[in-house]
């Protein structure tokens, strides 16, 4: 898809913005991200288009039932092309 994904809203608090930026940094570098910020988890997953979730391109999983933590995994065939700190494309690797 050629859609820019922007993962923050206008009223997002600064500490949540920082956590979301770390998530995007980890996804760009490793194709996975680990976080325990519940607000960042909720916002990030809310802004990812449903087509990526449904097709298994990006997966969200909890390490265990009782934690706020979340593991976000990008399929190995895909990579993130960054536009700015909070915006990116998901592209097929070349």
BAFIVO-91800 format. One record per atom (N, C-alpha, C): z, x, y; atom name. Coordinates in steps of 0.02 Angstrom, whole numbers. Each point is the difference from the previous one (the first is absolute). Example, Ala and Ser with C-alpha at 12.3 -4.5 7.8 and 13.67 -1.06 7.14 Angstrom:
2
c3 = 390, c1 = 660, c2 = -284, atom = N
c3 = 0, c1 = -45, c2 = 59, atom = CA
c3 = 0, c1 = 45, c2 = 60, atom = C
c3 = -36, c1 = -18, c2 = 53, atom = N
c3 = 3, c1 = 42, c2 = 59, atom = CA
c3 = 37, c1 = -39, c2 = 55, atom = C
This chain:
94
c3 = 0, c1 = 42, c2 = -60, atom = N
c3 = 0, c1 = -42, c2 = 60, atom = CA
c3 = 0, c1 = 44, c2 = 62, atom = C
c3 = -26, c1 = -26, c2 = 52, atom = N
c3 = -3, c1 = 37, c2 = 63, atom = CA
c3 = 46, c1 = -30, c2 = 52, atom = C
c3 = 59, c1 = -20, c2 = -21, atom = N
c3 = 46, c1 = -30, c2 = 46, atom = CA
c3 = 56, c1 = 48, c2 = 17, atom = C
c3 = 14, c1 = 7, c2 = 65, atom = N
c3 = 56, c1 = 41, c2 = 21, atom = CA
c3 = 64, c1 = -39, c2 = -15, atom = C
c3 = 47, c1 = 32, c2 = -34, atom = N
c3 = 64, c1 = -32, c2 = -16, atom = CA
c3 = 51, c1 = 28, c2 = 49, atom = C
c3 = 28, c1 = -43, c2 = 41, atom = N
c3 = 52, c1 = 19, c2 = 47, atom = CA
c3 = 65, c1 = -29, c2 = -26, atom = C
c3 = 50, c1 = 44, c2 = -14, atom = N
c3 = 59, c1 = -21, c2 = -37, atom = CA
c3 = 62, c1 = -10, c2 = 43, atom = C
c3 = -8, c1 = -10, c2 = 65, atom = N
c3 = 58, c1 = -17, c2 = 42, atom = CA
c3 = -20, c1 = -57, c2 = 47, atom = C
c3 = 51, c1 = -35, c2 = 23, atom = N
c3 = -9, c1 = -52, c2 = 50, atom = CA
c3 = 22, c1 = 26, c2 = 68, atom = C
c3 = -12, c1 = -40, c2 = 51, atom = N
c3 = 17, c1 = 22, c2 = 68, atom = CA
c3 = 75, c1 = 7, c2 = 11, atom = C
c3 = 41, c1 = -41, c2 = -31, atom = N
c3 = 72, c1 = 2, c2 = 11, atom = CA
c3 = 38, c1 = 39, c2 = -52, atom = C
c3 = -33, c1 = 43, c2 = -36, atom = N
c3 = 33, c1 = 39, c2 = -53, atom = CA
c3 = 48, c1 = 51, c2 = 30, atom = C
c3 = 64, c1 = 0, c2 = -22, atom = N
c3 = 48, c1 = 48, c2 = 26, atom = CA
c3 = -20, c1 = 73, c2 = -15, atom = C
c3 = 23, c1 = 46, c2 = 41, atom = N
c3 = -20, c1 = 70, c2 = -5, atom = CA
c3 = 19, c1 = 31, c2 = -67, atom = C
c3 = 59, c1 = -14, c2 = -27, atom = N
c3 = 19, c1 = 31, c2 = -64, atom = CA
c3 = -43, c1 = -27, c2 = -58, atom = C
c3 = -21, c1 = -63, c2 = 4, atom = N
c3 = -45, c1 = -27, c2 = -51, atom = CA
c3 = -69, c1 = 31, c2 = 7, atom = C
c3 = -22, c1 = 11, c2 = 61, atom = N
c3 = -65, c1 = 34, c2 = 11, atom = CA
c3 = 0, c1 = 70, c2 = -31, atom = C
c3 = 56, c1 = 35, c2 = 9, atom = N
c3 = 6, c1 = 67, c2 = -28, atom = CA
c3 = -4, c1 = -2, c2 = -76, atom = C
c3 = 34, c1 = -48, c2 = -31, atom = N
c3 = -2, c1 = -7, c2 = -73, atom = CA
c3 = -70, c1 = -17, c2 = -24, atom = C
c3 = -34, c1 = -44, c2 = 35, atom = N
c3 = -69, c1 = -18, c2 = -19, atom = CA
c3 = -47, c1 = 60, c2 = 7, atom = C
c3 = 10, c1 = 39, c2 = 53, atom = N
c3 = -41, c1 = 60, c2 = 9, atom = CA
c3 = 11, c1 = 48, c2 = -58, atom = C
c3 = 61, c1 = 7, c2 = -24, atom = N
c3 = 14, c1 = 43, c2 = -58, atom = CA
c3 = -34, c1 = -26, c2 = -63, atom = C
c3 = -1, c1 = -66, c2 = -8, atom = N
c3 = -34, c1 = -30, c2 = -58, atom = CA
c3 = -75, c1 = 18, c2 = 2, atom = C
c3 = -31, c1 = -9, c2 = 58, atom = N
c3 = -71, c1 = 15, c2 = 7, atom = CA
c3 = -13, c1 = 75, c2 = -11, atom = C
c3 = 45, c1 = 43, c2 = 26, atom = N
c3 = -8, c1 = 72, c2 = -10, atom = CA
c3 = 2, c1 = 18, c2 = -74, atom = C
c3 = 48, c1 = -29, c2 = -37, atom = N
c3 = 6, c1 = 14, c2 = -71, atom = CA
c3 = -61, c1 = -25, c2 = -39, atom = C
c3 = -24, c1 = -60, c2 = 17, atom = N
c3 = -59, c1 = -27, c2 = -34, atom = CA
c3 = -61, c1 = 43, c2 = 13, atom = C
c3 = -7, c1 = 25, c2 = 61, atom = N
c3 = -57, c1 = 41, c2 = 17, atom = CA
c3 = 3, c1 = 67, c2 = -38, atom = C
c3 = 59, c1 = 28, c2 = -7, atom = N
c3 = 7, c1 = 66, c2 = -31, atom = CA
c3 = 1, c1 = -4, c2 = -76, atom = C
c3 = 38, c1 = -49, c2 = -29, atom = N
c3 = 14, c1 = -1, c2 = -72, atom = CA
c3 = -29, c1 = -58, c2 = -38, atom = C
c3 = -27, c1 = -51, c2 = 34, atom = N
c3 = -23, c1 = -63, c2 = -30, atom = CA
c3 = 58, c1 = -42, c2 = -26, atom = C
c3 = 61, c1 = 17, c2 = 18, atom = N
c3 = 59, c1 = -42, c2 = -14, atom = CA
c3 = 52, c1 = 12, c2 = 54, atom = C
c3 = 44, c1 = -49, c2 = 9, atom = N
c3 = 54, c1 = 6, c2 = 49, atom = CA
c3 = 63, c1 = -31, c2 = -29, atom = C
c3 = 56, c1 = 30, c2 = 16, atom = N
c3 = 65, c1 = -25, c2 = -22, atom = CA
c3 = 42, c1 = -12, c2 = 63, atom = C
c3 = 28, c1 = -59, c2 = 5, atom = N
c3 = 39, c1 = -16, c2 = 59, atom = CA
c3 = 57, c1 = -47, c2 = -20, atom = C
c3 = 53, c1 = 0, c2 = 42, atom = N
c3 = 56, c1 = -46, c2 = -13, atom = CA
c3 = 16, c1 = -43, c2 = 61, atom = C
c3 = -43, c1 = 1, c2 = 50, atom = N
c3 = 9, c1 = -42, c2 = 59, atom = CA
c3 = -28, c1 = -69, c2 = -13, atom = C
c3 = 44, c1 = -49, c2 = -8, atom = N
c3 = -21, c1 = -68, c2 = -18, atom = CA
c3 = -47, c1 = -31, c2 = 52, atom = C
c3 = 14, c1 = 9, c2 = 64, atom = N
c3 = -43, c1 = -29, c2 = 52, atom = CA
c3 = -69, c1 = 32, c2 = -1, atom = C
c3 = -3, c1 = 65, c2 = -8, atom = N
c3 = -65, c1 = 34, c2 = -3, atom = CA
c3 = -39, c1 = -22, c2 = -62, atom = C
c3 = 35, c1 = -8, c2 = -56, atom = N
c3 = -33, c1 = -23, c2 = -62, atom = CA
c3 = -32, c1 = -68, c2 = 11, atom = C
c3 = 38, c1 = -45, c2 = 29, atom = N
c3 = -24, c1 = -69, c2 = 10, atom = CA
c3 = -60, c1 = -2, c2 = 47, atom = C
c3 = 6, c1 = 35, c2 = 57, atom = N
c3 = -54, c1 = 0, c2 = 49, atom = CA
c3 = -63, c1 = 33, c2 = -28, atom = C
c3 = 9, c1 = 58, c2 = -32, atom = N
c3 = -58, c1 = 36, c2 = -26, atom = CA
c3 = -38, c1 = -43, c2 = -51, atom = C
c3 = 37, c1 = -30, c2 = -47, atom = N
c3 = -34, c1 = -40, c2 = -51, atom = CA
c3 = -31, c1 = -63, c2 = 29, atom = C
c3 = 30, c1 = -27, c2 = 53, atom = N
c3 = -27, c1 = -60, c2 = 31, atom = CA
c3 = -68, c1 = 12, c2 = 33, atom = C
c3 = -9, c1 = 60, c2 = 28, atom = N
c3 = -62, c1 = 14, c2 = 37, atom = CA
c3 = -57, c1 = 26, c2 = -44, atom = C
c3 = 14, c1 = 15, c2 = -63, atom = N
c3 = -54, c1 = 22, c2 = -46, atom = CA
c3 = -39, c1 = -62, c2 = -22, atom = C
c3 = -66, c1 = -1, c2 = 7, atom = N
c3 = -39, c1 = -58, c2 = -20, atom = CA
c3 = 8, c1 = -16, c2 = -74, atom = C
c3 = -1, c1 = -64, c2 = -15, atom = N
c3 = 11, c1 = -25, c2 = -68, atom = CA
c3 = -50, c1 = 28, c2 = -50, atom = C
c3 = -61, c1 = 12, c2 = 21, atom = N
c3 = -52, c1 = 24, c2 = -46, atom = CA
c3 = 20, c1 = 68, c2 = -31, atom = C
c3 = 33, c1 = 43, c2 = 38, atom = N
c3 = 21, c1 = 65, c2 = -27, atom = CA
c3 = 56, c1 = -9, c2 = -50, atom = C
c3 = 45, c1 = -46, c2 = 12, atom = N
c3 = 55, c1 = -14, c2 = -47, atom = CA
c3 = -26, c1 = -32, c2 = -63, atom = C
c3 = -43, c1 = -50, c2 = 8, atom = N
c3 = -27, c1 = -38, c2 = -57, atom = CA
c3 = -42, c1 = 44, c2 = -47, atom = C
c3 = -38, c1 = 46, c2 = 28, atom = N
c3 = -43, c1 = 44, c2 = -40, atom = CA
c3 = 36, c1 = 62, c2 = -25, atom = C
c3 = 64, c1 = 6, c2 = 15, atom = N
c3 = 39, c1 = 57, c2 = -25, atom = CA
c3 = -15, c1 = 66, c2 = 34, atom = C
c3 = -30, c1 = -2, c2 = 59, atom = N
c3 = -16, c1 = 61, c2 = 36, atom = CA
c3 = 63, c1 = 30, c2 = 29, atom = C
c3 = 44, c1 = -42, c2 = 24, atom = N
c3 = 65, c1 = 22, c2 = 24, atom = CA
c3 = 54, c1 = -42, c2 = -35, atom = C
c3 = 48, c1 = 34, c2 = -30, atom = N
c3 = 51, c1 = -33, c2 = -40, atom = CA
c3 = 69, c1 = 11, c2 = 31, atom = C
c3 = 41, c1 = -52, c2 = -1, atom = N
c3 = 68, c1 = 3, c2 = 25, atom = CA
c3 = 47, c1 = -13, c2 = -59, atom = C
c3 = 48, c1 = 45, c2 = -10, atom = N
c3 = 47, c1 = -9, c2 = -55, atom = CA
c3 = 69, c1 = 25, c2 = 20, atom = C
c3 = 51, c1 = -33, c2 = -29, atom = N
c3 = 69, c1 = 20, c2 = 13, atom = CA
c3 = 23, c1 = 46, c2 = -57, atom = C
c3 = 35, c1 = 54, c2 = 17, atom = N
c3 = 24, c1 = 45, c2 = -53, atom = CA
c3 = 53, c1 = -33, c2 = -44, atom = C
c3 = 41, c1 = -43, c2 = 28, atom = N
c3 = 46, c1 = -40, c2 = -40, atom = CA
c3 = 17, c1 = -64, c2 = 38, atom = C
c3 = 27, c1 = -47, c2 = -35, atom = N
c3 = 11, c1 = -67, c2 = 27, atom = CA
c3 = 49, c1 = -1, c2 = 59, atom = C
c3 = 50, c1 = 43, c2 = 0, atom = N
c3 = 53, c1 = -4, c2 = 49, atom = CA
c3 = -11, c1 = 42, c2 = 62, atom = C
c3 = -55, c1 = 35, c2 = 5, atom = N
c3 = -10, c1 = 44, c2 = 59, atom = CA
c3 = -46, c1 = -33, c2 = 51, atom = C
c3 = 5, c1 = 24, c2 = 61, atom = N
c3 = -47, c1 = -20, c2 = 53, atom = CA
c3 = -62, c1 = 44, c2 = -1, atom = C
c3 = 2, c1 = 51, c2 = -41, atom = N
c3 = -55, c1 = 48, c2 = -2, atom = CA
c3 = -65, c1 = -31, c2 = -25, atom = C
c3 = -54, c1 = 34, c2 = 18, atom = N
c3 = -66, c1 = -24, c2 = -20, atom = CA
c3 = -45, c1 = 60, c2 = -12, atom = C
c3 = -40, c1 = -4, c2 = -51, atom = N
c3 = -51, c1 = 51, c2 = -13, atom = CA
c3 = -67, c1 = -32, c2 = 12, atom = C
c3 = -39, c1 = 30, c2 = 44, atom = N
c3 = -66, c1 = -25, c2 = 18, atom = CA
c3 = -50, c1 = 51, c2 = -27, atom = C
c3 = -46, c1 = -24, c2 = -41, atom = N
c3 = -48, c1 = 44, c2 = -34, atom = CA
c3 = -70, c1 = -21, c2 = 17, atom = C
c3 = -41, c1 = 49, c2 = 18, atom = N
c3 = -71, c1 = -11, c2 = 13, atom = CA
c3 = -38, c1 = 24, c2 = -62, atom = C
c3 = -45, c1 = -41, c2 = -24, atom = N
c3 = -40, c1 = 18, c2 = -60, atom = CA
c3 = -32, c1 = 69, c2 = 10, atom = C
c3 = -2, c1 = 42, c2 = -53, atom = N
c3 = -26, c1 = 68, c2 = 7, atom = CA
c3 = -72, c1 = 5, c2 = 25, atom = C
c3 = -40, c1 = -52, c2 = -9, atom = N
c3 = -69, c1 = 1, c2 = 22, atom = CA
c3 = -8, c1 = -11, c2 = 75, atom = C
c3 = 54, c1 = -15, c2 = 34, atom = N
c3 = -2, c1 = -17, c2 = 71, atom = CA
c3 = 41, c1 = 49, c2 = 41, atom = C
c3 = -15, c1 = 2, c2 = 65, atom = N
c3 = 37, c1 = 41, c2 = 47, atom = CA
c3 = 6, c1 = -36, c2 = 66, atom = C
c3 = 46, c1 = 24, c2 = 41, atom = N
c3 = 10, c1 = -29, c2 = 66, atom = CA
c3 = -36, c1 = 43, c2 = 51, atom = C
c3 = -39, c1 = -32, c2 = 43, atom = N
c3 = -32, c1 = 33, c2 = 57, atom = CA
c3 = 37, c1 = -24, c2 = 62, atom = C
c3 = 38, c1 = 43, c2 = 31, atom = N
c3 = 44, c1 = -17, c2 = 55, atom = CA
c3 = -40, c1 = -10, c2 = 65, atom = C
c3 = 19, c1 = -51, c2 = 38, atom = N
c3 = -29, c1 = -12, c2 = 66, atom = CA
c3 = 50, c1 = 20, c2 = 54, atom = C
c3 = 63, c1 = -19, c2 = -8, atom = N
c3 = 55, c1 = 23, c2 = 43, atom = CA
c3 = 64, c1 = -3, c2 = -42, atom = C
c3 = 57, c1 = 5, c2 = 32, atom = N
c3 = 63, c1 = 3, c2 = -37, atom = CA
c3 = 12, c1 = -60, c2 = -45, atom = C
c3 = -24, c1 = -59, c2 = 21, atom = N
c3 = 15, c1 = -61, c2 = -37, atom = CA
c3 = -62, c1 = -38, c2 = -24, atom = C
c3 = -59, c1 = 30, c2 = 6, atom = N
c3 = -62, c1 = -33, c2 = -20, atom = CA
c3 = -40, c1 = 45, c2 = -46, atom = C
c3 = -33, c1 = -31, c2 = -49, atom = N
c3 = -39, c1 = 39, c2 = -48, atom = CA
c3 = -50, c1 = -44, c2 = -36, atom = C
c3 = -48, c1 = 33, c2 = -32, atom = N
c3 = -47, c1 = -32, c2 = -47, atom = CA
c3 = 22, c1 = 21, c2 = -70, atom = C
c3 = -15, c1 = -41, c2 = -49, atom = N
c3 = 6, c1 = 20, c2 = -70, atom = CA
c3 = -71, c1 = 9, c2 = -25, atom = C
c3 = -17, c1 = 61, c2 = -20, atom = N
c3 = -68, c1 = 17, c2 = -21, atom = CA
c3 = -1, c1 = 27, c2 = -71, atom = C
c3 = -57, c1 = -7, c2 = -33, atom = N
c3 = -11, c1 = 31, c2 = -65, atom = CA
c3 = -9, c1 = 74, c2 = 10, atom = C
c3 = 33, c1 = 41, c2 = -42, atom = N
c3 = -7, c1 = 73, c2 = 7, atom = CA
c3 = -71, c1 = 21, c2 = -13, atom = C
c3 = -20, c1 = 51, c2 = 34, atom = N
c3 = -69, c1 = 27, c2 = -9, atom = CA
c3 = 0, c1 = 55, c2 = -51, atom = C
